Amino acid sequence: PGGASSTAPGSIRARAIRHASHKMYTAGFTNFVAAGTDPLSATLGIAGVFLAVQCLLHPLWCWGGERLATLVAGRPSERWIMIGLATATALSVLYVLLKEGAA
């Protein structure tokens, strides 16, 4: 228990499945595609941009998380960092919900 599973998906699988996210395409089409654009070219363009950005930022995010975990593992600061991250996540969701309700 608690150990790494040999069946856990790796980074490559995560990158492949992330492109299936309907939320990404909805945001891309509603915010960045002009009316009348060919759906296939828009989809390929959005997927290409998402893949390029992800290939650059995903390894950096993982590296930063690994470095942070190494620095704080087992220390009192680990608990506070987790509380801070959970709070930031909850506040960002609350902000979006309240902003959408005001619109």
Secondary structure, DSSP 8 states (H G I E B T S, - for coil): --S--TTS--HHHHHHHHTT-HHHHHHHHHHH--TT--HHHHHHHHHHHHHHHHHHHHHHHHHHHHHHHHHHTTSHHHHHHHHHHHHHHHHHHHHHHHHHHH-
